[in-house]
Amino acid sequence: MLYGRRPRQLVVVWGIAIVLAALVFWLEFSAPAVHDLVVPIYWIIGMAAVFLTWRWLRSRSKKDRRNGDRRRASRRDEKDSTSS
């Protein structure tokens, strides 16, 4: 499923998400009155992590349209006609 990719970016994204959620939890534990204010922050952190994971998986899928070279190989070796 990873197609030979390194999951470092995913580890960073989810690590930061967990650290942010822990900080929000610490804030909520320290001041229980802010519970209703910080609940949406959990959702924002989670959705951002899911979105970045989806982008990581999508941009490197086997169906990636950029698997070949976009430049035409036949044009690379040709000399510029104006430089003769």
Jmol script that loads the backbone (N, CA, C; Angstrom):
load data "model"
ATOM      1  N   MET A   1       0.820  -1.205   0.000  1.00  0.00           N
ATOM      2  CA  MET A   1       0.000   0.000   0.000  1.00  0.00           C
ATOM      3  C   MET A   1       0.854   1.255   0.000  1.00  0.00           C
ATOM      4  N   LEU A   2       2.053   1.175   0.520  1.00  0.00           N
ATOM      5  CA  LEU A   2       2.888   2.375   0.566  1.00  0.00           C
ATOM      6  C   LEU A   2       3.681   2.570  -0.716  1.00  0.00           C
ATOM      7  N   TYR A   3       3.730   1.554  -1.596  1.00  0.00           N
ATOM      8  CA  TYR A   3       4.402   1.656  -2.895  1.00  0.00           C
ATOM      9  C   TYR A   3       5.849   2.118  -2.762  1.00  0.00           C
ATOM     10  N   GLY A   4       6.560   1.599  -1.786  1.00  0.00           N
ATOM     11  CA  GLY A   4       7.958   1.941  -1.614  1.00  0.00           C
ATOM     12  C   GLY A   4       8.219   3.327  -1.063  1.00  0.00           C
ATOM     13  N   ARG A   5       7.253   3.914  -0.415  1.00  0.00           N
ATOM     14  CA  ARG A   5       7.415   5.271   0.123  1.00  0.00           C
ATOM     15  C   ARG A   5       7.849   5.231   1.570  1.00  0.00           C
ATOM     16  N   ARG A   6       8.450   6.294   1.982  1.00  0.00           N
ATOM     17  CA  ARG A   6       8.813   6.440   3.389  1.00  0.00           C
ATOM     18  C   ARG A   6       7.681   7.174   4.112  1.00  0.00           C
ATOM     19  N   PRO A   7       7.206   6.622   5.211  1.00  0.00           N
ATOM     20  CA  PRO A   7       6.060   7.226   5.915  1.00  0.00           C
ATOM     21  C   PRO A   7       6.450   8.345   6.874  1.00  0.00           C
ATOM     22  N   ARG A   8       7.617   8.966   6.684  1.00  0.00           N
ATOM     23  CA  ARG A   8       8.069  10.012   7.605  1.00  0.00           C
ATOM     24  C   ARG A   8       7.065  11.157   7.691  1.00  0.00           C
ATOM     25  N   GLN A   9       6.516  11.584   6.564  1.00  0.00           N
ATOM     26  CA  GLN A   9       5.562  12.695   6.578  1.00  0.00           C
ATOM     27  C   GLN A   9       4.319  12.336   7.388  1.00  0.00           C
ATOM     28  N   LEU A  10       3.845  11.107   7.254  1.00  0.00           N
ATOM     29  CA  LEU A  10       2.678  10.696   8.036  1.00  0.00           C
ATOM     30  C   LEU A  10       2.987  10.663   9.526  1.00  0.00           C
ATOM     31  N   VAL A  11       4.169  10.184   9.878  1.00  0.00           N
ATOM     32  CA  VAL A  11       4.551  10.139  11.283  1.00  0.00           C
ATOM     33  C   VAL A  11       4.607  11.557  11.851  1.00  0.00           C
ATOM     34  N   VAL A  12       5.144  12.489  11.081  1.00  0.00           N
ATOM     35  CA  VAL A  12       5.215  13.882  11.542  1.00  0.00           C
ATOM     36  C   VAL A  12       3.817  14.465  11.697  1.00  0.00           C
ATOM     37  N   VAL A  13       2.962  14.268  10.710  1.00  0.00           N
ATOM     38  CA  VAL A  13       1.600  14.826  10.763  1.00  0.00           C
ATOM     39  C   VAL A  13       0.848  14.277  11.970  1.00  0.00           C
ATOM     40  N   TRP A  14       0.862  12.950  12.136  1.00  0.00           N
ATOM     41  CA  TRP A  14       0.107  12.357  13.242  1.00  0.00           C
ATOM     42  C   TRP A  14       0.770  12.639  14.581  1.00  0.00           C
ATOM     43  N   GLY A  15       2.092  12.752  14.609  1.00  0.00           N
ATOM     44  CA  GLY A  15       2.774  13.111  15.853  1.00  0.00           C
ATOM     45  C   GLY A  15       2.399  14.507  16.310  1.00  0.00           C
ATOM     46  N   ILE A  16       2.402  15.448  15.383  1.00  0.00           N
ATOM     47  CA  ILE A  16       2.007  16.824  15.715  1.00  0.00           C
ATOM     48  C   ILE A  16       0.541  16.874  16.134  1.00  0.00           C
ATOM     49  N   ALA A  17      -0.312  16.111  15.450  1.00  0.00           N
ATOM     50  CA  ALA A  17      -1.734  16.090  15.806  1.00  0.00           C
ATOM     51  C   ALA A  17      -1.933  15.561  17.223  1.00  0.00           C
ATOM     52  N   ILE A  18      -1.197  14.527  17.569  1.00  0.00           N
ATOM     53  CA  ILE A  18      -1.332  13.956  18.914  1.00  0.00           C
ATOM     54  C   ILE A  18      -0.805  14.933  19.968  1.00  0.00           C
ATOM     55  N   VAL A  19       0.309  15.590  19.669  1.00  0.00           N
ATOM     56  CA  VAL A  19       0.856  16.569  20.619  1.00  0.00           C
ATOM     57  C   VAL A  19      -0.114  17.737  20.806  1.00  0.00           C
ATOM     58  N   LEU A  20      -0.684  18.236  19.719  1.00  0.00           N
ATOM     59  CA  LEU A  20      -1.661  19.332  19.834  1.00  0.00           C
ATOM     60  C   LEU A  20      -2.896  18.895  20.618  1.00  0.00           C
ATOM     61  N   ALA A  21      -3.372  17.686  20.356  1.00  0.00           N
ATOM     62  CA  ALA A  21      -4.534  17.187  21.090  1.00  0.00           C
ATOM     63  C   ALA A  21      -4.198  17.030  22.574  1.00  0.00           C
ATOM     64  N   ALA A  22      -2.974  16.605  22.884  1.00  0.00           N
ATOM     65  CA  ALA A  22      -2.565  16.480  24.289  1.00  0.00           C
ATOM     66  C   ALA A  22      -2.505  17.846  24.957  1.00  0.00           C
ATOM     67  N   LEU A  23      -2.018  18.857  24.236  1.00  0.00           N
ATOM     68  CA  LEU A  23      -1.991  20.211  24.802  1.00  0.00           C
ATOM     69  C   LEU A  23      -3.400  20.744  25.046  1.00  0.00           C
ATOM     70  N   VAL A  24      -4.300  20.481  24.119  1.00  0.00           N
ATOM     71  CA  VAL A  24      -5.685  20.918  24.295  1.00  0.00           C
ATOM     72  C   VAL A  24      -6.312  20.165  25.474  1.00  0.00           C
ATOM     73  N   PHE A  25      -6.003  18.873  25.575  1.00  0.00           N
ATOM     74  CA  PHE A  25      -6.525  18.092  26.700  1.00  0.00           C
ATOM     75  C   PHE A  25      -5.989  18.635  28.023  1.00  0.00           C
ATOM     76  N   TRP A  26      -4.699  18.989  28.054  1.00  0.00           N
ATOM     77  CA  TRP A  26      -4.110  19.559  29.274  1.00  0.00           C
ATOM     78  C   TRP A  26      -4.808  20.874  29.639  1.00  0.00           C
ATOM     79  N   LEU A  27      -5.083  21.709  28.626  1.00  0.00           N
ATOM     80  CA  LEU A  27      -5.803  22.958  28.873  1.00  0.00           C
ATOM     81  C   LEU A  27      -7.197  22.669  29.422  1.00  0.00           C
ATOM     82  N   GLU A  28      -7.853  21.681  28.838  1.00  0.00           N
ATOM     83  CA  GLU A  28      -9.198  21.330  29.286  1.00  0.00           C
ATOM     84  C   GLU A  28      -9.178  20.733  30.699  1.00  0.00           C
ATOM     85  N   PHE A  29      -8.156  19.967  30.992  1.00  0.00           N
ATOM     86  CA  PHE A  29      -8.030  19.374  32.333  1.00  0.00           C
ATOM     87  C   PHE A  29      -7.728  20.444  33.371  1.00  0.00           C
ATOM     88  N   SER A  30      -6.923  21.439  32.980  1.00  0.00           N
ATOM     89  CA  SER A  30      -6.575  22.525  33.909  1.00  0.00           C
ATOM     90  C   SER A  30      -7.743  23.469  34.148  1.00  0.00           C
ATOM     91  N   ALA A  31      -8.543  23.681  33.124  1.00  0.00           N
ATOM     92  CA  ALA A  31      -9.684  24.598  33.235  1.00  0.00           C
ATOM     93  C   ALA A  31     -10.916  23.916  32.643  1.00  0.00           C
ATOM     94  N   PRO A  32     -11.620  23.120  33.432  1.00  0.00           N
ATOM     95  CA  PRO A  32     -12.765  22.367  32.910  1.00  0.00           C
ATOM     96  C   PRO A  32     -13.880  23.247  32.328  1.00  0.00           C
ATOM     97  N   ALA A  33     -13.879  24.516  32.667  1.00  0.00           N
ATOM     98  CA  ALA A  33     -14.935  25.397  32.166  1.00  0.00           C
ATOM     99  C   ALA A  33     -14.827  25.639  30.663  1.00  0.00           C
ATOM    100  N   VAL A  34     -13.671  25.367  30.066  1.00  0.00           N
ATOM    101  CA  VAL A  34     -13.494  25.635  28.636  1.00  0.00           C
ATOM    102  C   VAL A  34     -13.799  24.406  27.776  1.00  0.00           C
ATOM    103  N   HIS A  35     -14.401  23.392  28.375  1.00  0.00           N
ATOM    104  CA  HIS A  35     -14.669  22.150  27.632  1.00  0.00           C
ATOM    105  C   HIS A  35     -15.442  22.400  26.348  1.00  0.00           C
ATOM    106  N   ASP A  36     -16.508  23.171  26.442  1.00  0.00           N
ATOM    107  CA  ASP A  36     -17.334  23.419  25.255  1.00  0.00           C
ATOM    108  C   ASP A  36     -16.597  24.232  24.189  1.00  0.00           C
ATOM    109  N   LEU A  37     -15.597  24.973  24.596  1.00  0.00           N
ATOM    110  CA  LEU A  37     -14.835  25.769  23.632  1.00  0.00           C
ATOM    111  C   LEU A  37     -13.758  24.957  22.908  1.00  0.00           C
ATOM    112  N   VAL A  38     -13.216  23.940  23.566  1.00  0.00           N
ATOM    113  CA  VAL A  38     -12.100  23.205  22.965  1.00  0.00           C
ATOM    114  C   VAL A  38     -12.530  21.960  22.208  1.00  0.00           C
ATOM    115  N   VAL A  39     -13.758  21.528  22.360  1.00  0.00           N
ATOM    116  CA  VAL A  39     -14.218  20.338  21.623  1.00  0.00           C
ATOM    117  C   VAL A  39     -14.083  20.535  20.111  1.00  0.00           C
ATOM    118  N   PRO A  40     -14.437  21.677  19.531  1.00  0.00           N
ATOM    119  CA  PRO A  40     -14.233  21.848  18.087  1.00  0.00           C
ATOM    120  C   PRO A  40     -12.760  21.812  17.677  1.00  0.00           C
ATOM    121  N   ILE A  41     -11.863  22.157  18.583  1.00  0.00           N
ATOM    122  CA  ILE A  41     -10.432  22.122  18.259  1.00  0.00           C
ATOM    123  C   ILE A  41      -9.989  20.682  18.037  1.00  0.00           C
ATOM    124  N   TYR A  42     -10.532  19.737  18.802  1.00  0.00           N
ATOM    125  CA  TYR A  42     -10.229  18.327  18.566  1.00  0.00           C
ATOM    126  C   TYR A  42     -10.644  17.914  17.157  1.00  0.00           C
ATOM    127  N   TRP A  43     -11.828  18.364  16.751  1.00  0.00           N
ATOM    128  CA  TRP A  43     -12.316  18.032  15.406  1.00  0.00           C
ATOM    129  C   TRP A  43     -11.438  18.649  14.329  1.00  0.00           C
ATOM    130  N   ILE A  44     -11.015  19.875  14.531  1.00  0.00           N
ATOM    131  CA  ILE A  44     -10.164  20.547  13.548  1.00  0.00           C
ATOM    132  C   ILE A  44      -8.823  19.833  13.419  1.00  0.00           C
ATOM    133  N   ILE A  45      -8.236  19.462  14.540  1.00  0.00           N
ATOM    134  CA  ILE A  45      -6.958  18.747  14.522  1.00  0.00           C
ATOM    135  C   ILE A  45      -7.117  17.398  13.814  1.00  0.00           C
ATOM    136  N   GLY A  46      -8.154  16.676  14.148  1.00  0.00           N
ATOM    137  CA  GLY A  46      -8.396  15.367  13.533  1.00  0.00           C
ATOM    138  C   GLY A  46      -8.647  15.454  12.040  1.00  0.00           C
ATOM    139  N   MET A  47      -9.473  16.407  11.636  1.00  0.00           N
ATOM    140  CA  MET A  47      -9.780  16.542  10.205  1.00  0.00           C
ATOM    141  C   MET A  47      -8.557  16.995   9.408  1.00  0.00           C
ATOM    142  N   ALA A  48      -7.733  17.851   9.991  1.00  0.00           N
ATOM    143  CA  ALA A  48      -6.505  18.272   9.312  1.00  0.00           C
ATOM    144  C   ALA A  48      -5.563  17.086   9.129  1.00  0.00           C
ATOM    145  N   ALA A  49      -5.438  16.248  10.140  1.00  0.00           N
ATOM    146  CA  ALA A  49      -4.577  15.067  10.033  1.00  0.00           C
ATOM    147  C   ALA A  49      -5.112  14.090   8.992  1.00  0.00           C
ATOM    148  N   VAL A  50      -6.416  13.871   8.973  1.00  0.00           N
ATOM    149  CA  VAL A  50      -7.019  12.978   7.978  1.00  0.00           C
ATOM    150  C   VAL A  50      -6.842  13.546   6.574  1.00  0.00           C
ATOM    151  N   PHE A  51      -7.035  14.839   6.409  1.00  0.00           N
ATOM    152  CA  PHE A  51      -6.875  15.471   5.097  1.00  0.00           C
ATOM    153  C   PHE A  51      -5.440  15.344   4.591  1.00  0.00           C
ATOM    154  N   LEU A  52      -4.474  15.623   5.466  1.00  0.00           N
ATOM    155  CA  LEU A  52      -3.071  15.519   5.048  1.00  0.00           C
ATOM    156  C   LEU A  52      -2.681  14.073   4.760  1.00  0.00           C
ATOM    157  N   THR A  53      -3.257  13.124   5.484  1.00  0.00           N
ATOM    158  CA  THR A  53      -3.013  11.710   5.195  1.00  0.00           C
ATOM    159  C   THR A  53      -3.593  11.338   3.844  1.00  0.00           C
ATOM    160  N   TRP A  54      -4.790  11.793   3.552  1.00  0.00           N
ATOM    161  CA  TRP A  54      -5.433  11.522   2.264  1.00  0.00           C
ATOM    162  C   TRP A  54      -4.608  12.101   1.127  1.00  0.00           C
ATOM    163  N   ARG A  55      -4.112  13.326   1.304  1.00  0.00           N
ATOM    164  CA  ARG A  55      -3.266  13.934   0.271  1.00  0.00           C
ATOM    165  C   ARG A  55      -1.994  13.138   0.061  1.00  0.00           C
ATOM    166  N   TRP A  56      -1.396  12.648   1.145  1.00  0.00           N
ATOM    167  CA  TRP A  56      -0.171  11.872   1.045  1.00  0.00           C
ATOM    168  C   TRP A  56      -0.426  10.574   0.283  1.00  0.00           C
ATOM    169  N   LEU A  57      -1.530   9.908   0.583  1.00  0.00           N
ATOM    170  CA  LEU A  57      -1.854   8.659  -0.101  1.00  0.00           C
ATOM    171  C   LEU A  57      -2.224   8.903  -1.552  1.00  0.00           C
ATOM    172  N   ARG A  58      -2.968   9.955  -1.815  1.00  0.00           N
ATOM    173  CA  ARG A  58      -3.441  10.243  -3.163  1.00  0.00           C
ATOM    174  C   ARG A  58      -2.301  10.663  -4.079  1.00  0.00           C
ATOM    175  N   SER A  59      -1.398  11.484  -3.604  1.00  0.00           N
ATOM    176  CA  SER A  59      -0.359  12.015  -4.471  1.00  0.00           C
ATOM    177  C   SER A  59       0.679  10.974  -4.850  1.00  0.00           C
ATOM    178  N   ARG A  60       0.690   9.839  -4.169  1.00  0.00           N
ATOM    179  CA  ARG A  60       1.687   8.817  -4.465  1.00  0.00           C
ATOM    180  C   ARG A  60       1.052   7.476  -4.827  1.00  0.00           C
ATOM    181  N   SER A  61      -0.167   7.501  -5.303  1.00  0.00           N
ATOM    182  CA  SER A  61      -0.820   6.249  -5.641  1.00  0.00           C
ATOM    183  C   SER A  61      -0.255   5.689  -6.940  1.00  0.00           C
ATOM    184  N   LYS A  62      -0.551   4.430  -7.219  1.00  0.00           N
ATOM    185  CA  LYS A  62      -0.073   3.802  -8.450  1.00  0.00           C
ATOM    186  C   LYS A  62      -0.682   4.472  -9.679  1.00  0.00           C
ATOM    187  N   LYS A  63      -1.824   5.072  -9.518  1.00  0.00           N
ATOM    188  CA  LYS A  63      -2.489   5.731 -10.633  1.00  0.00           C
ATOM    189  C   LYS A  63      -2.008   7.158 -10.832  1.00  0.00           C
ATOM    190  N   ASP A  64      -0.880   7.480 -10.267  1.00  0.00           N
ATOM    191  CA  ASP A  64      -0.334   8.823 -10.389  1.00  0.00           C
ATOM    192  C   ASP A  64      -0.103   9.150 -11.860  1.00  0.00           C
ATOM    193  N   ARG A  65      -0.641  10.232 -12.312  1.00  0.00           N
ATOM    194  CA  ARG A  65      -0.548  10.571 -13.729  1.00  0.00           C
ATOM    195  C   ARG A  65       0.842  11.050 -14.112  1.00  0.00           C
ATOM    196  N   ARG A  66       1.694  11.282 -13.147  1.00  0.00           N
ATOM    197  CA  ARG A  66       3.030  11.772 -13.443  1.00  0.00           C
ATOM    198  C   ARG A  66       4.081  10.668 -13.394  1.00  0.00           C
ATOM    199  N   ASN A  67       3.675   9.426 -13.613  1.00  0.00           N
ATOM    200  CA  ASN A  67       4.645   8.349 -13.502  1.00  0.00           C
ATOM    201  C   ASN A  67       5.669   8.370 -14.634  1.00  0.00           C
ATOM    202  N   GLY A  68       5.362   8.955 -15.749  1.00  0.00           N
ATOM    203  CA  GLY A  68       6.314   9.070 -16.844  1.00  0.00           C
ATOM    204  C   GLY A  68       6.878  10.471 -16.920  1.00  0.00           C
ATOM    205  N   ASP A  69       7.866  10.630 -17.751  1.00  0.00           N
ATOM    206  CA  ASP A  69       8.467  11.946 -17.920  1.00  0.00           C
ATOM    207  C   ASP A  69       7.534  12.799 -18.766  1.00  0.00           C
ATOM    208  N   ARG A  70       7.271  14.007 -18.342  1.00  0.00           N
ATOM    209  CA  ARG A  70       6.369  14.883 -19.084  1.00  0.00           C
ATOM    210  C   ARG A  70       7.024  15.452 -20.338  1.00  0.00           C
ATOM    211  N   ARG A  71       8.327  15.640 -20.260  1.00  0.00           N
ATOM    212  CA  ARG A  71       9.022  16.199 -21.415  1.00  0.00           C
ATOM    213  C   ARG A  71       9.174  15.136 -22.485  1.00  0.00           C
ATOM    214  N   ARG A  72       9.165  15.548 -23.685  1.00  0.00           N
ATOM    215  CA  ARG A  72       9.322  14.600 -24.783  1.00  0.00           C
ATOM    216  C   ARG A  72      10.795  14.282 -24.971  1.00  0.00           C
ATOM    217  N   ALA A  73      11.092  13.019 -24.935  1.00  0.00           N
ATOM    218  CA  ALA A  73      12.486  12.586 -25.053  1.00  0.00           C
ATOM    219  C   ALA A  73      13.061  12.963 -26.410  1.00  0.00           C
ATOM    220  N   SER A  74      12.237  13.012 -27.435  1.00  0.00           N
ATOM    221  CA  SER A  74      12.740  13.324 -28.773  1.00  0.00           C
ATOM    222  C   SER A  74      13.205  14.776 -28.878  1.00  0.00           C
ATOM    223  N   ARG A  75      12.685  15.651 -28.057  1.00  0.00           N
ATOM    224  CA  ARG A  75      13.060  17.065 -28.120  1.00  0.00           C
ATOM    225  C   ARG A  75      14.282  17.395 -27.285  1.00  0.00           C
ATOM    226  N   ARG A  76      14.639  16.534 -26.357  1.00  0.00           N
ATOM    227  CA  ARG A  76      15.747  16.848 -25.470  1.00  0.00           C
ATOM    228  C   ARG A  76      17.089  16.875 -26.191  1.00  0.00           C
ATOM    229  N   ASP A  77      17.270  15.986 -27.135  1.00  0.00           N
ATOM    230  CA  ASP A  77      18.557  15.878 -27.804  1.00  0.00           C
ATOM    231  C   ASP A  77      18.676  16.785 -29.022  1.00  0.00           C
ATOM    232  N   GLU A  78      17.587  17.390 -29.411  1.00  0.00           N
ATOM    233  CA  GLU A  78      17.632  18.267 -30.580  1.00  0.00           C
ATOM    234  C   GLU A  78      18.289  19.592 -30.210  1.00  0.00           C
ATOM    235  N   LYS A  79      19.102  20.104 -31.119  1.00  0.00           N
ATOM    236  CA  LYS A  79      19.721  21.404 -30.891  1.00  0.00           C
ATOM    237  C   LYS A  79      18.739  22.497 -31.255  1.00  0.00           C
ATOM    238  N   ASP A  80      18.891  23.609 -30.626  1.00  0.00           N
ATOM    239  CA  ASP A  80      18.049  24.755 -30.912  1.00  0.00           C
ATOM    240  C   ASP A  80      18.354  25.248 -32.313  1.00  0.00           C
ATOM    241  N   SER A  81      17.348  25.462 -33.119  1.00  0.00           N
ATOM    242  CA  SER A  81      17.566  25.854 -34.522  1.00  0.00           C
ATOM    243  C   SER A  81      18.124  27.252 -34.648  1.00  0.00           C
ATOM    244  N   THR A  82      17.968  28.108 -33.635  1.00  0.00           N
ATOM    245  CA  THR A  82      18.463  29.481 -33.730  1.00  0.00           C
ATOM    246  C   THR A  82      19.923  29.596 -33.305  1.00  0.00           C
ATOM    247  N   SER A  83      20.483  28.567 -32.668  1.00  0.00           N
ATOM    248  CA  SER A  83      21.860  28.667 -32.179  1.00  0.00           C
ATOM    249  C   SER A  83      22.886  28.162 -33.176  1.00  0.00           C
ATOM    250  N   SER A  84      22.512  27.798 -34.396  1.00  0.00           N
ATOM    251  CA  SER A  84      23.460  27.257 -35.378  1.00  0.00           C
ATOM    252  C   SER A  84      24.332  28.303 -35.952  1.00  0.00           C
TER     253      SER A  84
END
end "model"
wireframe off; spacefill off
backbone 0.3
color backbone group
